[in-house]
Amino acid sequence: MVDLSWLPRESGTKNHFLWGEEHFSEEAPGIKYEKKPILDPKGNTVDGLFSAWITLNNPSQYNSYTTEMVKGVIAGFQRASSDSSVVAAIFTGAGDKAFCTGGNTKEYAEYYSGRPNEYGLYMDLFNGMVDAIMNCKKPTICRVNGMRIAGGQEIGMACDISISSDLAIFGQAGPRHGSAPDGGSSDFLPWMLPIELAMWNCVSCELWSAYKMKHLGLISNCLPVIKEDEQWIRNPGVVIDTYVEDGEVVFGEFKKGEEAKKAREYVKTAKTDFEKLDNEINRILWTFTNLFPGCLIKSVEGIRLKKKFFWDQAKVINRHWLASNMATEAFLGFNAFNTKKITGQDTIDFIEYRRRQANSDPFDVEFMAAVLGKPKDE
């Protein structure tokens, strides 16, 4: 037998975390980082093996991420990536209303709008957040516990698998609110949806149901989260049975009229239970646990490369455009949204904007005042 015991070797394990606890907090707004034990199919904990839960904790603002929270997401995925006891990373939001609705609009409007250079620095962090998700050396699961909109849709699509509440809604906000979905959607959606549906989803700012997204293949599964008298109730506001209306197949569309109103009122007071959603996540985690870790991450990376190719091609040039746009259309779009309680509307007057643009009016204070809403008491 060959004896190598004489070779000098260090004992113990090294810490490869880039950051300590400074980017994590139990208080909102912030990022919670937690390790949870892997469970076997009988619900027993597996000693020494964990999933890492990275939680956007800003429920009062639908888990929109502030600058400091972006840093926390980067730190969380780097930590999960570097921890050999972690099987996979779970990305989710606090509460039952939203996974994430994108960047914090108040911060965008009151600080970044009109400061293109500052927003460019912020976009460096945002790009680092998407990179951290896609460079994680563990599989990543987006646990969609509610709305996944705008930048929330983009960081969710950066994950490898998405498991969703059937109350969740998905979509972009860019062209309606002064930006473009260049934080990942314009790169990822053409891989994940048919090209024309990717186009429409990017530009229309329509919101689509979890059932529609499951049907189209954007997410892996959607599960009911309303439980009443021990019975699971599927989202009452969405058409789940397939039928034909005006020559088109209807499935996963939002109901309209009185049906939709009744459904919204019911959901407002319904109790949510994420048992089915988390059981599905545990099933996936158990599958991952019983695979060779090196072969698993190589397989994951082989699929990720297709998304990463276009993301890496565009992320830097998109960063420059998004920064410069903060001096013009984004200034208007984010401020309109941020002042909706004052004006009663969350968008600018697009018709007036286009008329003034057609007249070659200078983009000055008068231009901006003409298209932004006015206080309701004026």
C-alpha positions in Angstrom: 0.0 0.0 0.0 1.3 3.5 -0.9 1.7 5.6 2.2 1.1 9.4 1.7 0.7 10.2 5.4 4.1 11.9 5.5 2.9 14.7 3.2 2.5 18.0 5.0 -1.3 18.9 5.1 -3.3 21.7 6.7 -6.1 20.6 9.0 -9.6 22.0 9.2 -11.5 24.0 6.5 -10.9 27.6 5.2 -13.5 30.3 5.2 -14.2 31.4 1.6 -16.9 34.0 2.4 -16.2 37.4 1.0 -18.4 39.1 3.7 -19.4 38.6 7.2 -22.8 39.4 8.7 -22.9 43.1 7.9 -25.1 42.6 4.8 -27.8 40.5 6.6 -30.5 41.5 9.0 -33.7 40.3 10.5 -35.1 43.9 10.3 -36.8 45.3 7.2 -35.8 46.5 4.8 -32.9 44.0 4.4 -31.8 40.6 3.4 -32.3 37.5 5.7 -29.8 34.7 5.3 -30.8 31.3 6.8 -29.6 27.7 6.6 -32.4 25.1 6.8 -31.7 21.4 7.2 -32.4 19.1 4.2 -35.4 16.9 4.8 -35.8 13.3 3.6 -39.1 12.2 2.0 -40.4 11.3 5.5 -39.7 14.8 6.8 -36.6 13.8 8.8 -33.7 16.2 9.0 -30.4 15.2 7.4 -27.5 15.9 9.6 -24.9 18.3 8.3 -26.6 19.3 5.0 -28.7 22.4 4.3 -30.4 24.7 1.9 -29.5 28.4 2.0 -32.5 30.7 2.1 -31.9 34.3 0.8 -35.0 36.3 1.6 -35.9 39.8 0.4 -37.3 41.3 3.5 -39.2 44.5 2.6 -42.8 43.4 2.6 -44.3 46.8 3.2 -42.9 47.8 -0.2 -43.6 44.5 -1.9 -40.0 43.3 -1.3 -38.6 45.9 -3.7 -34.8 46.0 -3.3 -32.9 49.0 -2.0 -29.2 49.6 -2.8 -28.2 48.0 0.5 -30.5 45.0 -0.2 -28.7 44.4 -3.6 -25.5 44.1 -1.7 -27.1 41.6 0.7 -28.3 39.4 -2.2 -24.8 39.4 -3.7 -23.3 38.4 -0.3 -26.0 35.8 0.3 -25.4 34.0 -3.0 -21.6 34.2 -2.6 -22.0 32.6 0.9 -24.3 29.9 -0.4 -21.9 29.2 -3.2 -18.9 28.9 -0.9 -20.5 26.8 1.8 -19.9 23.1 1.1 -22.7 22.0 3.5 -25.3 23.8 1.3 -27.0 21.7 -1.4 -28.9 24.5 -3.1 -29.9 28.2 -2.6 -33.6 29.3 -2.3 -34.4 32.9 -3.3 -37.7 34.2 -1.9 -39.5 37.2 -0.4 -41.0 37.9 3.0 -44.8 37.6 3.4 -47.4 36.3 1.0 -48.0 39.2 -1.3 -44.7 39.5 -3.3 -41.5 37.8 -4.2 -40.2 41.1 -5.6 -41.5 44.1 -7.6 -38.1 45.3 -8.7 -36.0 48.2 -7.6 -37.2 50.5 -4.8 -39.2 53.1 -6.7 -39.0 55.6 -3.9 -35.2 55.4 -3.9 -35.1 55.5 -7.7 -37.4 58.6 -7.8 -36.0 60.6 -4.9 -32.3 59.8 -5.3 -31.3 58.2 -8.5 -33.5 60.1 -11.0 -31.6 63.0 -12.4 -28.3 61.5 -11.2 -27.2 59.3 -14.2 -23.7 58.7 -12.8 -25.0 57.5 -9.5 -27.5 55.2 -11.2 -24.6 53.8 -13.3 -22.8 52.9 -10.0 -26.1 51.3 -8.8 -26.4 49.3 -12.0 -22.9 48.0 -11.4 -24.3 46.5 -8.2 -27.4 45.3 -9.9 -25.3 43.5 -12.6 -23.3 42.0 -9.7 -26.5 40.7 -8.2 -27.5 38.9 -11.3 -24.0 37.6 -11.7 -24.0 36.3 -8.1 -27.1 34.3 -8.8 -25.9 32.9 -12.1 -22.4 32.2 -10.8 -23.5 30.4 -7.6 -21.9 27.0 -7.5 -25.1 25.5 -6.2 -28.5 25.1 -8.0 -30.8 28.1 -7.4 -34.5 27.9 -6.8 -36.8 31.0 -7.0 -39.6 30.5 -4.5 -42.2 32.8 -5.9 -44.4 33.7 -3.0 -46.3 36.5 -4.7 -45.8 39.2 -7.4 -42.7 38.8 -9.5 -42.6 42.0 -11.5 -40.0 44.3 -13.2 -36.6 43.7 -11.7 -38.1 41.0 -9.5 -39.0 39.1 -12.7 -35.4 39.5 -13.9 -33.6 38.3 -10.8 -36.2 35.5 -10.6 -35.4 34.4 -14.1 -31.7 34.4 -13.3 -32.4 31.4 -11.0 -32.3 27.9 -12.4 -35.8 26.8 -11.3 -39.0 28.7 -10.3 -41.7 27.2 -8.1 -44.6 29.6 -7.7 -47.7 30.4 -5.6 -50.7 30.3 -7.9 -51.6 33.8 -6.7 -48.4 35.2 -8.1 -48.4 37.5 -11.1 -45.5 38.1 -13.5 -44.5 40.9 -15.9 -42.5 43.9 -16.7 -42.9 47.6 -15.9 -40.2 49.2 -18.1 -41.7 51.1 -21.0 -44.7 52.1 -19.0 -42.7 53.5 -16.2 -39.7 55.0 -17.9 -37.2 52.2 -18.5 -36.5 49.1 -20.5 -36.4 45.5 -19.2 -32.6 45.3 -19.7 -31.8 43.9 -16.3 -32.2 40.4 -17.7 -35.6 40.1 -19.3 -34.6 41.1 -22.8 -31.8 38.5 -22.5 -33.7 35.6 -20.8 -37.2 35.8 -22.1 -36.3 34.9 -25.7 -34.8 31.6 -24.3 -37.8 30.9 -22.1 -40.8 31.9 -24.2 -41.6 31.9 -27.9 -40.0 35.0 -29.5 -43.2 36.9 -30.1 -44.6 36.3 -26.7 -41.2 37.3 -25.3 -41.4 40.5 -27.3 -45.0 41.3 -26.1 -44.2 40.4 -22.5 -41.2 42.8 -22.6 -42.9 45.8 -24.1 -46.6 45.6 -23.2 -46.2 45.7 -19.4 -49.1 43.3 -19.2 -49.3 41.1 -16.1 -49.6 37.4 -16.6 -50.8 34.7 -14.1 -48.7 31.9 -12.7 -50.9 29.4 -14.5 -50.2 31.1 -17.8 -46.5 31.2 -17.1 -46.5 27.5 -16.2 -48.5 26.7 -19.3 -45.9 28.6 -21.4 -42.9 27.0 -19.7 -41.5 30.1 -17.9 -41.8 28.5 -14.5 -41.5 24.8 -13.4 -44.7 24.6 -11.3 -47.4 26.6 -9.6 -49.3 25.4 -6.6 -52.3 26.5 -4.6 -51.6 28.4 -1.4 -55.2 29.1 -0.1 -56.4 26.5 2.3 -60.0 26.5 3.6 -61.5 23.8 5.8 -58.5 21.5 5.0 -59.3 22.0 1.2 -56.9 23.6 -1.2 -58.5 26.4 -3.2 -56.9 27.3 -6.5 -56.7 31.0 -7.5 -60.3 32.0 -8.1 -59.3 35.0 -10.3 -57.8 33.0 -13.0 -59.3 30.8 -15.8 -57.9 27.3 -15.2 -60.2 25.2 -17.4 -59.3 25.5 -21.1 -62.0 26.8 -23.4 -62.3 28.7 -26.7 -63.4 32.3 -26.8 -63.6 34.3 -30.0 -61.5 31.7 -31.7 -58.7 31.8 -29.1 -57.8 29.2 -26.5 -58.2 30.7 -23.1 -56.1 29.3 -20.2 -54.5 31.1 -17.4 -56.0 34.4 -18.2 -57.4 36.7 -15.5 -61.1 36.7 -15.1 -63.0 40.0 -15.9 -65.8 42.0 -14.6 -67.8 40.9 -11.6 -66.1 37.5 -11.4 -62.7 39.2 -11.1 -64.0 41.7 -8.4 -65.4 38.9 -6.3 -62.2 36.9 -6.6 -60.1 39.9 -5.5 -62.2 40.4 -2.5 -62.0 36.7 -1.5 -58.2 36.6 -1.9 -57.8 39.7 0.3 -59.1 37.9 3.3 -58.2 34.3 2.5 -55.6 32.6 4.6 -52.5 31.5 2.8 -50.5 28.3 3.5 -47.3 27.6 1.6 -47.2 23.9 2.6 -47.6 22.5 -0.9 -45.1 25.0 -2.4 -42.5 24.1 0.2 -43.1 20.4 -0.1 -42.3 20.7 -3.8 -39.2 22.6 -3.0 -38.2 20.0 -0.5 -38.7 17.3 -3.1 -36.4 19.1 -5.5 -33.8 19.6 -2.8 -33.9 15.9 -2.0 -33.3 15.1 -5.7 -30.3 17.4 -5.7 -29.0 15.9 -2.5 -28.9 12.5 -4.1 -26.7 13.5 -7.0 -22.9 13.8 -7.3 -22.4 17.5 -6.4 -19.7 18.0 -9.1 -21.7 16.4 -11.8 -24.8 18.4 -10.7 -23.2 21.8 -10.9 -21.5 21.1 -14.2 -24.9 20.0 -15.6 -26.5 23.2 -14.2 -23.8 25.4 -15.6 -24.2 23.8 -19.0 -27.8 25.0 -19.1 -27.0 28.4 -17.5 -24.4 29.1 -20.2 -27.2 29.8 -22.7 -28.8 32.5 -20.6 -25.4 33.8 -19.5 -24.1 34.2 -23.0 -26.6 37.0 -23.9 -26.6 38.4 -20.4 -22.8 38.8 -20.5 -23.0 40.3 -24.0 -25.4 43.1 -23.1 -25.1 43.8 -19.4 -22.3 46.5 -19.6 -23.8 48.4 -22.6 -27.2 48.2 -21.0 -25.8 49.6 -17.8 -24.7 52.7 -19.7 -28.0 53.3 -21.4 -30.0 52.7 -18.2 -27.8 55.3 -16.4 -28.2 58.0 -19.1 -31.9 57.3 -19.3 -32.2 58.4 -15.6 -31.8 62.0 -16.9 -34.9 61.8 -19.2 -37.6 59.2 -19.4 -36.7 57.4 -16.3 -36.8 60.7 -14.4 -40.4 61.1 -15.5 -41.5 57.5 -15.1 -40.2 56.9 -11.6 -41.3 60.2 -10.3 -44.8 59.7 -11.8 -45.1 56.4 -10.0 -43.6 57.7 -6.8 -46.2 60.6 -6.6 -49.3 58.6 -7.5 -50.8 59.3 -4.0 -50.4 63.0 -4.7 -51.6 63.1 -8.3 -53.9 60.1 -8.5 -52.1 58.6 -11.4 -48.9 56.5 -11.7 -47.9 57.3 -15.3 -47.1 60.5 -17.3 -49.3 61.9 -20.0 -48.0 59.8 -22.9 -50.0 61.7 -25.5 -48.7 65.1 -24.5 -45.1 63.6 -24.3 -45.3 62.4 -27.9 -46.9 65.6 -29.1 -44.1 67.7 -27.6 -41.5 65.3 -29.0 -43.0 65.5 -32.4 -42.7 69.3 -32.1 -39.0 69.0 -31.2 -39.6 70.7 -27.9 -36.6 70.8 -25.7 -36.6 68.4 -22.8 -36.6 71.0 -20.1 -38.5 71.8 -16.9 -41.5 73.1 -18.8 -41.6 69.9 -20.8 -41.4 67.7 -17.7 -44.1 69.7 -15.8 -46.4 69.4 -18.8 -46.4 65.6 -18.9 -46.2 64.9 -15.2 -49.4 64.7 -13.2 -50.6 67.6 -11.0 -51.6 67.4 -7.4 -55.3 66.4 -7.0 -56.2 69.6 -5.2 -55.0 71.9 -8.0 
